[in-house]
Amino acid sequence: MKVREIILDFTSLLDVIMIILFFFVLYSTIDTKNAINNAKEAESNYNNLIIKQQELNDEAARELERNKLIDKNAAANQQALNSFEKGDYLDFYLDVTDNSDNWTLVISFGNKQREINSYETDDIKSSIRDTLKQFGFSTDDTYICILTFDGDQFGTAKVVRMIDDAIESIQREYSGLYFTNSKQVR
């Protein structure tokens, strides 16, 4: 064989190898980009799952604390129910003067009694809170309260809403305060 023929044979072989290398580099770059995109998507999914798992963990921790609090308060709740059964509860009696905006809220517990009048106070919440303190209740005590009113009296609905709003606000502070309304009809 001549030297020139050998060189020509290698030249065509080098062209084929270069073409193969070019396609290999091209396709490996595309595969790398796809792998990077897949990795980024997997990382994003993983981060979302971590966030969701943290939210679930937080919710489970809150639920566990609430259940512990329920168990802790079970004895106090039962004692309050037993007291209620014996007639030992906070009694709120609302008397609204017909055809006027005047009303009286009588709060009693045992032999203790306090009246809150419409003309005496603008802040029902602080008056009720002061009454609870005067009667010796603390924010940790558990007790039942009943608001009794005559639903047929003019202006009762407005005053009952005001008292309910005040009690709802107080219940954030006094977590053991259980309150219900009792409508009496003449």
Secondary structure, DSSP 8 states (H G I E B T S, - for coil): --HHHHHHHHHHHHHHHHHHHHHHHHHHHHHHHHHHHHHHHHHHHHHHHHHHHHHHHHHHHHHHHHHHHHHHHHHHHHHHHHHHHTT-SEEEEEEE-TTSS-EEEEEEETTEEEEEETTT-S-HHHHHHHHHHHTT--TT--EEEEEEEETTSTTHHHHHHHHHHHHHHHHHH-TTEEEEEEEE--
